[in-house]
Amino acid sequence: MRAHISRSMSSQEEGDDTLDELLKDRARIEELPDNDEDEEGGPPFPGKHLKSKPKKDLPAWMSSATLSLFHEDEQTPSTEVLAKTAAECLPYLTLEDTQGLPLNSHGLPHLRRNPHAEFLRSCLGDLPAPYAAMDASRPWLFYWCIAGQSFLGEDVSSYKDRLIETVRPLQNPGGGFGGGHGQYSHCACTYATILALTAVDGLEVVDRKAMWHWLGQVKQSNGGFRMAANAEQDIRGAYCALTILTLLNLPLTLPPDSPARLAGGLQTFTDGLGAWIATCQSYEGGIAGAPGNEVHGAYAFCALACLCILDAPYRSIPAYLDVPLLTRWLASMQTTPEGGFAGRPNKLVDACYSHWVGACFALLEAARPPEETQQHPAVLARKGGEGQGLWNKAALVRYLLTCAQQPGKKGGMRDKPSARPDGYHTCYSLSGLSAAQHRYWYDERSGTRGEEEEEEEESGGRLLSAFNWRGERGTAEEMRDLGVDEEDVVELVHPVFVLRFEAVEGARKRFAGGGV
């Protein structure tokens, strides 16, 4: 249908009215038949050849009626940059501009598997001069690029020998890994190194006894962990330390020379940790890096994953966190209209939070008491568990495929269309895509642990809860609802360790005997 404006003028005074006054006071809208001639049978409606092309079918959350509901009455520097980012993304989200990317059967860009894999491979070779600023973070490049390739289904075993020879000089005699040659050991760099080595089955290079002693030095008497000796204490240190302890199956008993044992009387690495994490939750519901600090999406993931390592999530998470308040805060981090996630309130969408926030919902769903779910977890997941309704998976997939992919020959994924691709955003975008495409649940009935491991856990020797996670690929119907074809689907990613399930299982088996 089309419309025209008709009006009448009854006096000379009305003839002098301005056009604005006429449109306001006298205008009426009449619907006309949708044909090539006007209602008098005359020539086609003027300007018909200039009519805009009909918009493609858009999901409900992208409709103009929905988008018009969200606006700011007051303009501030923050709201202006939010509006600028939305305007930057909308042409891609509405598919008015597909950037020349090949489209799948649902009209969305295909996941550019081969260019992304090639981009990640190139980041493990010679790098341009500006990357000198990353010298203290070299292990992160190894993890992002190796894990990212594995999420695409690539075989990364060929990196094993190269990676071992590269990280061997970064391992300090006192335990742990530095970010570069001659640098102090740091929890973040050690975490990234252990994950990269786990991905290629190369953990034999790690001096586990020295690692155990070093982690004892960063454990604090208040229950938390420092990022390095005499460095800051925050939630990252807790998650990194527990991941290292668990994948390497290090003794939970603190070393005799640990300051936490000597000054605080603590006996194990887990003593006081849950209570310390509880102090990091703010009145908003989110999690801060340390008590009293600003909340952040990545810290929420660190807290939830850390608690999932400590114990079964349905016990540990409700014991230390206000789950409804945290759930509300995390759900509010999904941005409109982009559909991706921000890391903090009133901040910009960023593809990396597809993982840091998007991966939290499976962990939260597992916090429900078993008596609320009388069915097997896999059945529950198929019926819409994992936080369905808490976040819009299809919107996240749409953002990642339309806005986060680098067009052209280069490949890689990026923060947002105006940014450049890098290994960090590529890795965590792919992990976030996995969180949206597949189902994950906690299953104590998995039956993969041996009797020796069960006895070790009962005696306080190993944390095994994180090995009870299971994943299942989304069904064809679910993939259709997400707007993806088979070639757009990534691999299952462990929701706690952010590695392929196969790699995590390899670490569990390697150190099943424990000891140092």
MARTIFI-792531 format. One record per residue (C-alpha): residue in three letters; residue number from 1; x, y, z. Coordinates in pm, whole numbers, plus 50000, padded with zeros to 5 digits. Last residue first. Layout:
<kenus>
{kenu 'ala',NUM,{X,Y,Z}}
...
</kenus>
This chain:
<kenus>
{kenu 'val',516,{55437,46551,54215}}
{kenu 'gly',515,{55150,46321,54308}}
{kenu 'gly',514,{54836,46243,54110}}
{kenu 'gly',513,{54772,45907,53941}}
{kenu 'ala',512,{54513,46049,53701}}
{kenu 'phe',511,{54773,46290,53565}}
{kenu 'arg',510,{54759,46196,53196}}
{kenu 'lys',509,{54396,46085,53211}}
{kenu 'arg',508,{54263,46421,53324}}
{kenu 'ala',507,{54488,46606,53080}}
{kenu 'gly',506,{54358,46400,52786}}
{kenu 'glu',505,{53998,46458,52898}}
{kenu 'val',504,{54057,46832,52882}}
{kenu 'ala',503,{54198,46803,52529}}
{kenu 'glu',502,{53903,46596,52409}}
{kenu 'phe',501,{53656,46845,52553}}
{kenu 'arg',500,{53805,47120,52336}}
{kenu 'leu',499,{53932,47405,52548}}
{kenu 'val',498,{53766,47691,52735}}
{kenu 'phe',497,{53841,47536,53079}}
{kenu 'val',496,{53499,47587,53240}}
{kenu 'pro',495,{53249,47572,52951}}
{kenu 'his',494,{53443,47303,52757}}
{kenu 'val',493,{53409,47395,52390}}
{kenu 'leu',492,{53207,47185,52144}}
{kenu 'glu',491,{53318,47251,51786}}
{kenu 'val',490,{53199,47523,51550}}
{kenu 'val',489,{52890,47528,51326}}
{kenu 'asp',488,{52886,47753,51018}}
{kenu 'glu',487,{52952,47462,50778}}
{kenu 'glu',486,{52634,47295,50899}}
{kenu 'asp',485,{52420,47595,50811}}
{kenu 'val',484,{52330,47876,51049}}
{kenu 'gly',483,{52025,48095,51109}}
{kenu 'leu',482,{51991,48033,51482}}
{kenu 'asp',481,{51643,47883,51436}}
{kenu 'arg',480,{51784,47661,51162}}
{kenu 'met',479,{52062,47547,51393}}
{kenu 'glu',478,{51801,47459,51655}}
{kenu 'glu',477,{51604,47252,51403}}
{kenu 'ala',476,{51917,47070,51289}}
{kenu 'thr',475,{51991,46983,51651}}
{kenu 'gly',474,{52259,47153,51860}}
{kenu 'arg',473,{52568,46954,51941}}
{kenu 'glu',472,{52585,46805,52288}}
{kenu 'gly',471,{52816,46891,52573}}
{kenu 'arg',470,{52910,46733,52903}}
{kenu 'trp',469,{53067,46866,53220}}
{kenu 'asn',468,{53179,46623,53489}}
{kenu 'phe',467,{53551,46703,53456}}
{kenu 'ala',466,{53500,47032,53642}}
{kenu 'ser',465,{53390,46842,53952}}
{kenu 'leu',464,{53717,46649,53984}}
{kenu 'leu',463,{53917,46851,54234}}
{kenu 'arg',462,{54200,46629,54352}}
{kenu 'gly',461,{54361,46512,54674}}
{kenu 'gly',460,{54094,46584,54932}}
{kenu 'ser',459,{54062,46221,55046}}
{kenu 'glu',458,{53729,46184,54867}}
{kenu 'glu',457,{53885,46325,54552}}
{kenu 'glu',456,{54167,46069,54562}}
{kenu 'glu',455,{53925,45784,54618}}
{kenu 'glu',454,{53724,45890,54314}}
{kenu 'glu',453,{54044,45923,54111}}
{kenu 'glu',452,{54156,45570,54196}}
{kenu 'glu',451,{53808,45437,54120}}
{kenu 'gly',450,{53830,45578,53768}}
{kenu 'arg',449,{53640,45875,53639}}
{kenu 'thr',448,{53430,45859,53321}}
{kenu 'gly',447,{53101,45760,53491}}
{kenu 'ser',446,{52901,46060,53364}}
{kenu 'arg',445,{52653,46044,53652}}
{kenu 'glu',444,{52777,46372,53802}}
{kenu 'asp',443,{52644,46546,53493}}
{kenu 'tyr',442,{52679,46923,53447}}
{kenu 'trp',441,{52526,47055,53128}}
{kenu 'tyr',440,{52617,47209,52795}}
{kenu 'arg',439,{52407,47264,52486}}
{kenu 'his',438,{52542,47387,52151}}
{kenu 'gln',437,{52513,47680,51910}}
{kenu 'ala',436,{52520,47976,52148}}
{kenu 'ala',435,{52811,47863,52366}}
{kenu 'ser',434,{52997,47750,52052}}
{kenu 'leu',433,{52961,48096,51900}}
{kenu 'gly',432,{53100,48239,52222}}
{kenu 'ser',431,{53407,48016,52190}}
{kenu 'leu',430,{53448,48128,51829}}
{kenu 'ser',429,{53426,48492,51932}}
{kenu 'tyr',428,{53671,48419,52215}}
{kenu 'cys',427,{53940,48287,51982}}
{kenu 'thr',426,{53894,48547,51709}}
{kenu 'his',425,{53879,48835,51954}}
{kenu 'tyr',424,{54211,48740,52112}}
{kenu 'gly',423,{54383,48644,51787}}
{kenu 'asp',422,{54323,48979,51624}}
{kenu 'pro',421,{54086,49139,51373}}
{kenu 'arg',420,{54083,49516,51322}}
{kenu 'ala',419,{53811,49739,51461}}
{kenu 'ser',418,{53543,49948,51286}}
{kenu 'pro',417,{53314,49648,51236}}
{kenu 'lys',416,{53318,49543,51604}}
{kenu 'asp',415,{53561,49353,51832}}
{kenu 'arg',414,{53713,49158,51544}}
{kenu 'met',413,{53735,48817,51387}}
{kenu 'gly',412,{54002,48676,51157}}
{kenu 'gly',411,{54016,48652,50781}}
{kenu 'lys',410,{54263,48829,50552}}
{kenu 'lys',409,{54113,48777,50207}}
{kenu 'gly',408,{53827,49023,50230}}
{kenu 'pro',407,{53578,49063,50511}}
{kenu 'gln',406,{53669,49048,50882}}
{kenu 'gln',405,{53396,48873,51078}}
{kenu 'ala',404,{53257,49045,51388}}
{kenu 'cys',403,{52963,49233,51237}}
{kenu 'thr',402,{52751,48990,51033}}
{kenu 'leu',401,{52850,48647,51166}}
{kenu 'leu',400,{52919,48747,51527}}
{kenu 'tyr',399,{52620,48978,51554}}
{kenu 'arg',398,{52380,48723,51405}}
{kenu 'val',397,{52507,48449,51635}}
{kenu 'leu',396,{52454,48677,51935}}
{kenu 'ala',395,{52101,48761,51824}}
{kenu 'ala',394,{52020,48393,51771}}
{kenu 'lys',393,{52137,48312,52123}}
{kenu 'asn',392,{51909,48568,52288}}
{kenu 'trp',391,{51970,48554,52660}}
{kenu 'leu',390,{51786,48457,52977}}
{kenu 'gly',389,{51500,48301,52782}}
{kenu 'gln',388,{51680,47972,52749}}
{kenu 'gly',387,{51927,47961,53040}}
{kenu 'glu',386,{52097,47629,52974}}
{kenu 'gly',385,{51770,47433,52965}}
{kenu 'gly',384,{51546,47423,52660}}
{kenu 'lys',383,{51397,47078,52638}}
{kenu 'arg',382,{51715,46938,52486}}
{kenu 'ala',381,{51906,47055,52792}}
{kenu 'leu',380,{51663,46881,53024}}
{kenu 'val',379,{51703,46556,52834}}
{kenu 'ala',378,{52081,46583,52860}}
{kenu 'pro',377,{52054,46663,53232}}
{kenu 'his',376,{51858,46341,53302}}
{kenu 'gln',375,{51512,46421,53434}}
{kenu 'gln',374,{51385,46513,53781}}
{kenu 'thr',373,{51519,46863,53750}}
{kenu 'glu',372,{51419,47077,54047}}
{kenu 'glu',371,{51550,46810,54284}}
{kenu 'pro',370,{51895,46853,54125}}
{kenu 'pro',369,{51923,47210,54259}}
{kenu 'arg',368,{51981,47475,53991}}
{kenu 'ala',367,{52341,47597,53966}}
{kenu 'ala',366,{52386,47413,53635}}
{kenu 'glu',365,{52185,47688,53463}}
{kenu 'leu',364,{52435,47943,53591}}
{kenu 'leu',363,{52731,47758,53438}}
{kenu 'ala',362,{52550,47730,53104}}
{kenu 'phe',361,{52471,48101,53125}}
{kenu 'cys',360,{52825,48216,53196}}
{kenu 'ala',359,{52960,48125,52851}}
{kenu 'gly',358,{52783,48424,52693}}
{kenu 'val',357,{52944,48671,52934}}
{kenu 'trp',356,{53316,48606,52886}}
{kenu 'his',355,{53258,48416,52562}}
{kenu 'ser',354,{53048,48649,52351}}
{kenu 'tyr',353,{53225,48908,52562}}
{kenu 'cys',352,{53510,48896,52310}}
{kenu 'ala',351,{53278,49031,52039}}
{kenu 'asp',350,{53250,49373,52203}}
{kenu 'val',349,{52934,49580,52243}}
{kenu 'leu',348,{52998,49919,52395}}
{kenu 'lys',347,{52962,50020,52758}}
{kenu 'asn',346,{52655,50145,52943}}
{kenu 'pro',345,{52679,49864,53202}}
{kenu 'arg',344,{52999,49657,53183}}
{kenu 'gly',343,{53147,49388,52958}}
{kenu 'ala',342,{52914,49439,52665}}
{kenu 'phe',341,{52747,49153,52484}}
{kenu 'gly',340,{52628,49094,52129}}
{kenu 'gly',339,{52275,49146,52002}}
{kenu 'glu',338,{52359,49471,51818}}
{kenu 'pro',337,{52029,49648,51879}}
{kenu 'thr',336,{52040,49640,52177}}
{kenu 'thr',335,{52316,49495,52391}}
{kenu 'gln',334,{52328,49179,52599}}
{kenu 'met',333,{52476,49288,52935}}
{kenu 'ser',332,{52134,49294,53100}}
{kenu 'ala',331,{52126,48914,53104}}
{kenu 'leu',330,{52444,48912,53313}}
{kenu 'trp',329,{52299,49149,53572}}
{kenu 'arg',328,{51971,48957,53602}}
{kenu 'thr',327,{52155,48628,53643}}
{kenu 'leu',326,{52381,48777,53910}}
{kenu 'leu',325,{52081,48898,54111}}
{kenu 'pro',324,{51903,48565,54075}}
{kenu 'val',323,{52221,48372,54174}}
{kenu 'asp',322,{52317,48564,54489}}
{kenu 'leu',321,{52657,48399,54520}}
{kenu 'tyr',320,{52845,48183,54773}}
{kenu 'ala',319,{52637,47874,54849}}
{kenu 'pro',318,{52424,47914,54536}}
{kenu 'ile',317,{52736,47863,54319}}
{kenu 'ser',316,{52902,47583,54516}}
{kenu 'arg',315,{52623,47328,54556}}
{kenu 'tyr',314,{52445,47330,54218}}
{kenu 'pro',313,{52784,47399,54061}}
{kenu 'ala',312,{52936,47070,54184}}
{kenu 'asp',311,{53251,47168,54371}}
{kenu 'leu',310,{53559,47389,54362}}
{kenu 'ile',309,{53600,47375,53984}}
{kenu 'cys',308,{53248,47506,53926}}
{kenu 'leu',307,{53319,47779,54183}}
{kenu 'cys',306,{53618,47893,53978}}
{kenu 'ala',305,{53412,47887,53659}}
{kenu 'leu',304,{53147,48109,53820}}
{kenu 'ala',303,{53400,48356,53959}}
{kenu 'cys',302,{53610,48376,53642}}
{kenu 'phe',301,{53297,48417,53428}}
{kenu 'ala',300,{53171,48700,53646}}
{kenu 'tyr',299,{53515,48860,53630}}
{kenu 'ala',298,{53489,48867,53250}}
{kenu 'gly',297,{53156,49045,53273}}
{kenu 'his',296,{53282,49328,53494}}
{kenu 'val',295,{53186,49478,53830}}
{kenu 'glu',294,{53372,49783,53959}}
{kenu 'asn',293,{53582,49729,54273}}
{kenu 'gly',292,{53466,49697,54634}}
{kenu 'pro',291,{53593,49341,54685}}
{kenu 'ala',290,{53826,49234,54403}}
{kenu 'gly',289,{53786,49178,54029}}
{kenu 'ala',288,{53420,49265,54063}}
{kenu 'ile',287,{53126,49033,54007}}
{kenu 'gly',286,{52781,49147,53901}}
{kenu 'gly',285,{52469,49151,54117}}
{kenu 'glu',284,{52432,49526,54135}}
{kenu 'tyr',283,{52494,49523,54513}}
{kenu 'ser',282,{52840,49384,54436}}
{kenu 'gln',281,{52975,49030,54427}}
{kenu 'cys',280,{53348,49020,54512}}
{kenu 'thr',279,{53287,48932,54878}}
{kenu 'ala',278,{53139,48598,54772}}
{kenu 'ile',277,{53466,48509,54597}}
{kenu 'trp',276,{53644,48539,54935}}
{kenu 'ala',275,{53393,48302,55098}}
{kenu 'gly',274,{53447,48048,54822}}
{kenu 'leu',273,{53825,48070,54856}}
{kenu 'gly',272,{53851,48036,55234}}
{kenu 'asp',271,{54044,47708,55214}}
{kenu 'thr',270,{54068,47588,54853}}
{kenu 'phe',269,{54447,47585,54829}}
{kenu 'thr',268,{54466,47375,55143}}
{kenu 'gln',267,{54579,47402,55508}}
{kenu 'leu',266,{54524,47764,55602}}
{kenu 'gly',265,{54685,47884,55926}}
{kenu 'gly',264,{54685,48243,55817}}
{kenu 'ala',263,{55046,48349,55847}}
{kenu 'leu',262,{55238,48026,55790}}
{kenu 'arg',261,{54978,47843,55584}}
{kenu 'ala',260,{54883,48141,55369}}
{kenu 'pro',259,{55251,48233,55342}}
{kenu 'ser',258,{55319,47892,55180}}
{kenu 'asp',257,{55643,47739,55312}}
{kenu 'pro',256,{55492,47401,55406}}
{kenu 'pro',255,{55327,47362,55062}}
{kenu 'leu',254,{54947,47390,55070}}
{kenu 'thr',253,{54750,47066,55043}}
{kenu 'leu',252,{54549,47053,54721}}
{kenu 'pro',251,{54811,46832,54557}}
{kenu 'leu',250,{54855,46906,54184}}
{kenu 'asn',249,{54632,46737,53930}}
{kenu 'leu',248,{54789,46928,53639}}
{kenu 'leu',247,{54451,47023,53490}}
{kenu 'thr',246,{54308,47089,53838}}
{kenu 'leu',245,{54588,47294,53994}}
{kenu 'ile',244,{54627,47503,53679}}
{kenu 'thr',243,{54254,47575,53656}}
{kenu 'leu',242,{54244,47654,54027}}
{kenu 'ala',241,{54528,47905,53994}}
{kenu 'cys',240,{54382,48078,53687}}
{kenu 'tyr',239,{54038,48112,53847}}
{kenu 'ala',238,{54173,48250,54175}}
{kenu 'gly',237,{54423,48482,54007}}
{kenu 'arg',236,{54154,48624,53782}}
{kenu 'ile',235,{53939,48698,54088}}
{kenu 'asp',234,{54188,48951,54221}}
{kenu 'gln',233,{54500,49003,54433}}
{kenu 'glu',232,{54758,49243,54295}}
{kenu 'ala',231,{55128,49153,54291}}
{kenu 'asn',230,{55367,49057,54572}}
{kenu 'ala',229,{55432,48717,54407}}
{kenu 'ala',228,{55212,48697,54101}}
{kenu 'met',227,{54841,48726,54018}}
{kenu 'arg',226,{54760,48709,54389}}
{kenu 'phe',225,{54515,48449,54515}}
{kenu 'gly',224,{54216,48455,54749}}
{kenu 'gly',223,{54137,48279,55077}}
{kenu 'asn',222,{54213,48561,55322}}
{kenu 'ser',221,{54552,48399,55400}}
{kenu 'gln',220,{54662,48442,55042}}
{kenu 'lys',219,{54774,48185,54782}}
{kenu 'val',218,{55044,48338,54559}}
{kenu 'gln',217,{55337,48158,54724}}
{kenu 'gly',216,{55162,47821,54731}}
{kenu 'leu',215,{55118,47853,54354}}
{kenu 'trp',214,{55498,47861,54329}}
{kenu 'his',213,{55541,47544,54537}}
{kenu 'trp',212,{55291,47350,54325}}
{kenu 'met',211,{55449,47477,54002}}
{kenu 'ala',210,{55793,47362,54124}}
{kenu 'lys',209,{55648,47014,54178}}
{kenu 'arg',208,{55470,47017,53842}}
{kenu 'asp',207,{55771,47107,53630}}
{kenu 'val',206,{55575,47138,53305}}
{kenu 'val',205,{55727,46996,52984}}
{kenu 'glu',204,{55509,46684,53003}}
{kenu 'leu',203,{55203,46902,52944}}
{kenu 'gly',202,{55229,46874,52565}}
{kenu 'asp',201,{54893,46728,52465}}
{kenu 'val',200,{54845,46998,52197}}
{kenu 'ala',199,{54545,47172,52360}}
{kenu 'thr',198,{54684,47100,52708}}
{kenu 'leu',197,{55004,47288,52618}}
{kenu 'ala',196,{54801,47591,52511}}
{kenu 'leu',195,{54590,47573,52827}}
{kenu 'ile',194,{54899,47541,53051}}
{kenu 'thr',193,{55069,47836,52878}}
{kenu 'ala',192,{54760,48057,52910}}
{kenu 'tyr',191,{54729,47977,53281}}
{kenu 'thr',190,{55099,48043,53339}}
{kenu 'cys',189,{55072,48378,53160}}
{kenu 'ala',188,{54771,48477,53373}}
{kenu 'cys',187,{54919,48348,53699}}
{kenu 'his',186,{55254,48527,53652}}
{kenu 'ser',185,{55609,48399,53676}}
{kenu 'tyr',184,{55870,48673,53659}}
{kenu 'gln',183,{56026,48760,53324}}
{kenu 'gly',182,{56362,48639,53192}}
{kenu 'his',181,{56225,48548,52850}}
{kenu 'gly',180,{55860,48639,52805}}
{kenu 'gly',179,{55522,48618,52976}}
{kenu 'gly',178,{55661,48425,53268}}
{kenu 'phe',177,{55577,48066,53350}}
{kenu 'gly',176,{55530,47894,53685}}
{kenu 'gly',175,{55778,47734,53921}}
{kenu 'gly',174,{56089,47842,54111}}
{kenu 'pro',173,{56311,47733,53823}}
{kenu 'asn',172,{56116,47966,53590}}
{kenu 'gln',171,{55941,47837,53281}}
{kenu 'leu',170,{55969,48085,52991}}
{kenu 'pro',169,{56270,47898,52846}}
{kenu 'arg',168,{56051,47584,52797}}
{kenu 'val',167,{55770,47782,52637}}
{kenu 'thr',166,{55912,47789,52283}}
{kenu 'glu',165,{56056,47437,52279}}
{kenu 'ile',164,{55725,47295,52402}}
{kenu 'leu',163,{55528,47501,52150}}
{kenu 'arg',162,{55737,47390,51854}}
{kenu 'asp',161,{55712,47024,51954}}
{kenu 'lys',160,{55334,47034,52002}}
{kenu 'tyr',159,{55231,47254,51709}}
{kenu 'ser',158,{55158,46956,51482}}
{kenu 'ser',157,{54887,46844,51725}}
{kenu 'val',156,{54666,47139,51623}}
{kenu 'asp',155,{54422,46952,51398}}
{kenu 'glu',154,{54162,47208,51291}}
{kenu 'gly',153,{53798,47168,51394}}
{kenu 'leu',152,{53725,47542,51404}}
{kenu 'phe',151,{53743,47535,51785}}
{kenu 'ser',150,{54087,47373,51741}}
{kenu 'gln',149,{54206,47673,51542}}
{kenu 'gly',148,{54095,47906,51820}}
{kenu 'ala',147,{54273,47693,52080}}
{kenu 'ile',146,{54603,47722,51892}}
{kenu 'cys',145,{54575,48093,51811}}
{kenu 'trp',144,{54436,48213,52142}}
{kenu 'tyr',143,{54664,47989,52349}}
{kenu 'phe',142,{54992,48070,52176}}
{kenu 'leu',141,{54912,48441,52162}}
{kenu 'trp',140,{54834,48431,52533}}
{kenu 'pro',139,{55171,48270,52603}}
{kenu 'arg',138,{55344,48576,52450}}
{kenu 'ser',137,{55194,48822,52695}}
{kenu 'ala',136,{55503,49007,52824}}
{kenu 'asp',135,{55627,49056,52468}}
{kenu 'met',134,{55289,49188,52354}}
{kenu 'ala',133,{55414,49546,52308}}
{kenu 'ala',132,{55665,49407,52058}}
{kenu 'tyr',131,{55355,49331,51850}}
{kenu 'pro',130,{55390,49679,51701}}
{kenu 'ala',129,{55688,49553,51495}}
{kenu 'pro',128,{55495,49312,51272}}
{kenu 'leu',127,{55471,48940,51358}}
{kenu 'asp',126,{55661,48642,51222}}
{kenu 'gly',125,{55464,48321,51271}}
{kenu 'leu',124,{55201,48217,51523}}
{kenu 'cys',123,{54967,48498,51413}}
{kenu 'ser',122,{54972,48353,51060}}
{kenu 'arg',121,{54812,48032,51184}}
{kenu 'leu',120,{54529,48231,51341}}
{kenu 'phe',119,{54464,48414,51013}}
{kenu 'glu',118,{54470,48084,50821}}
{kenu 'ala',117,{54209,47939,51056}}
{kenu 'his',116,{53991,48248,51013}}
{kenu 'pro',115,{54028,48240,50634}}
{kenu 'asn',114,{53936,47867,50629}}
{kenu 'arg',113,{53634,47888,50856}}
{kenu 'arg',112,{53464,48197,50720}}
{kenu 'leu',111,{53136,48143,50907}}
{kenu 'his',110,{52877,48197,50636}}
{kenu 'pro',109,{52711,48536,50615}}
{kenu 'leu',108,{52339,48536,50697}}
{kenu 'gly',107,{52071,48485,50434}}
{kenu 'his',106,{51929,48166,50585}}
{kenu 'ser',105,{52081,47937,50318}}
{kenu 'asn',104,{52426,48078,50387}}
{kenu 'leu',103,{52569,48397,50246}}
{kenu 'pro',102,{52915,48456,50097}}
{kenu 'leu',101,{53065,48780,50230}}
{kenu 'gly',100,{53067,49081,49997}}
{kenu 'gln',99,{53039,49320,50289}}
{kenu 'thr',98,{52678,49202,50351}}
{kenu 'asp',97,{52545,49558,50354}}
{kenu 'glu',96,{52167,49596,50381}}
{kenu 'leu',95,{52187,49273,50578}}
{kenu 'thr',94,{51988,49421,50869}}
{kenu 'leu',93,{52275,49339,51107}}
{kenu 'tyr',92,{52533,49471,50861}}
{kenu 'pro',91,{52362,49806,50804}}
{kenu 'leu',90,{52286,49824,51179}}
{kenu 'cys',89,{52643,49789,51309}}
{kenu 'glu',88,{52783,50139,51259}}
{kenu 'ala',87,{52456,50302,51360}}
{kenu 'ala',86,{52463,50101,51683}}
{kenu 'thr',85,{52823,50206,51746}}
{kenu 'lys',84,{52737,50574,51692}}
{kenu 'ala',83,{52438,50545,51925}}
{kenu 'leu',82,{52659,50396,52198}}
{kenu 'val',81,{52918,50671,52132}}
{kenu 'glu',80,{52651,50936,52181}}
{kenu 'thr',79,{52506,50766,52487}}
{kenu 'ser',78,{52847,50767,52657}}
{kenu 'pro',77,{52932,51128,52569}}
{kenu 'thr',76,{52593,51226,52713}}
{kenu 'gln',75,{52256,51286,52551}}
{kenu 'glu',74,{51954,51273,52780}}
{kenu 'asp',73,{51627,51112,52672}}
{kenu 'glu',72,{51804,50794,52565}}
{kenu 'his',71,{51635,50557,52326}}
{kenu 'phe',70,{51507,50202,52321}}
{kenu 'leu',69,{51146,50144,52219}}
{kenu 'ser',68,{51216,50255,51863}}
{kenu 'leu',67,{51424,49940,51812}}
{kenu 'thr',66,{51124,49718,51871}}
{kenu 'ala',65,{50897,49896,51624}}
{kenu 'ser',64,{51180,49919,51371}}
{kenu 'ser',63,{51215,49541,51375}}
{kenu 'met',62,{51552,49392,51477}}
{kenu 'trp',61,{51424,49215,51791}}
{kenu 'ala',60,{51151,49047,51586}}
{kenu 'pro',59,{51390,48886,51341}}
{kenu 'leu',58,{51431,49051,51001}}
{kenu 'asp',57,{51293,48952,50664}}
{kenu 'lys',56,{51482,49162,50414}}
{kenu 'lys',55,{51379,49519,50367}}
{kenu 'pro',54,{51188,49619,50057}}
{kenu 'lys',53,{51396,49832,49820}}
{kenu 'ser',52,{51351,50204,49862}}
{kenu 'lys',51,{51111,50383,49627}}
{kenu 'leu',50,{51289,50596,49366}}
{kenu 'his',49,{51118,50440,49066}}
{kenu 'lys',48,{50783,50530,49222}}
{kenu 'gly',47,{50880,50898,49219}}
{kenu 'pro',46,{50541,51016,49105}}
{kenu 'phe',45,{50263,50755,49133}}
{kenu 'pro',44,{50211,50601,48791}}
{kenu 'pro',43,{50015,50796,48528}}
{kenu 'gly',42,{49638,50853,48550}}
{kenu 'gly',41,{49355,50617,48637}}
{kenu 'glu',40,{49205,50863,48884}}
{kenu 'glu',39,{49307,50640,49178}}
{kenu 'asp',38,{49673,50650,49073}}
{kenu 'glu',37,{49820,50401,48829}}
{kenu 'asp',36,{50085,50129,48881}}
{kenu 'asn',35,{49897,49951,49153}}
{kenu 'asp',34,{49898,49939,49535}}
{kenu 'pro',33,{49558,50093,49597}}
{kenu 'leu',32,{49573,50418,49794}}
{kenu 'glu',31,{49560,50473,50167}}
{kenu 'glu',30,{49463,50825,50273}}
{kenu 'ile',29,{49655,51021,50530}}
{kenu 'arg',28,{49518,51348,50660}}
{kenu 'ala',27,{49684,51683,50688}}
{kenu 'arg',26,{49502,51986,50814}}
{kenu 'asp',25,{49660,52088,51146}}
{kenu 'lys',24,{50011,51948,51151}}
{kenu 'leu',23,{50081,51914,50783}}
{kenu 'leu',22,{49925,52252,50718}}
{kenu 'glu',21,{50121,52417,50997}}
{kenu 'asp',20,{50446,52274,50868}}
{kenu 'leu',19,{50368,52387,50516}}
{kenu 'thr',18,{50326,52741,50641}}
{kenu 'asp',17,{49990,52903,50644}}
{kenu 'asp',16,{49933,53174,50387}}
{kenu 'gly',15,{49678,52971,50200}}
{kenu 'glu',14,{49490,52926,50524}}
{kenu 'glu',13,{49458,53302,50549}}
{kenu 'gln',12,{49331,53311,50188}}
{kenu 'ser',11,{49049,53083,50292}}
{kenu 'ser',10,{48912,52732,50271}}
{kenu 'met',9,{49223,52536,50191}}
{kenu 'ser',8,{49194,52166,50131}}
{kenu 'arg',7,{49439,51883,50197}}
{kenu 'ser',6,{49547,51555,50050}}
{kenu 'ile',5,{49853,51360,50161}}
{kenu 'his',4,{49943,51043,49975}}
{kenu 'ala',3,{49984,50684,50090}}
{kenu 'arg',2,{50112,50360,49954}}
{kenu 'met',1,{50000,50000,50000}}
</kenus>
